[in-house]
């Protein structure tokens, strides 16, 4: 996804913002996968 940042504030580091957002998405994705796996294992072993 490309965003035109030419009109943005000069003090804003848009590259770092993009990297942080992508890191957040990656951590969220793996966290959701881990929770689904945990629930599946609990359903199998505790029932």
N, C-alpha and C positions, 0 to 999 in steps of 0.2 A: 504494500500500500504506500503510495507516495502522496505526501502532503506538501503544498507550497508553503514554505516557511520564510519566504523573502520579506513578508510584511511583519514578521514577528519582532519581538523585543531583542535587542542586541545582547542582553545579558543571559538570555535563555539558551541553554545547551540542548538543542533539539535532538542531536545524535544520542546523547546520554539518556534523554527522556525516552526515546524509542527503544534503546537497549533495556532500560529498566522495565518498560511495559512488556516487552517480549519475555523477559525473565519472569515477570509476574504471571503471565499467561502459561508459561512452561511449568512453573511450580504449581499453579492451580490445576493444570491438566493431570500432572502426576499425583497430586494429592487426591483428586477425585478418583483416579484409577486405584490408588491404594485403599481408599475407603470402600469402594465397590468390592475389591478383593477381600478385605477384612470382613465385610458383611456376608459375602459368599462363604468364606471359611467358617464363620460363626454359624451360619445356617446349616452347614454340612455337619460340623462337629458337635454342636450344642443341641440339635433337635433329634 
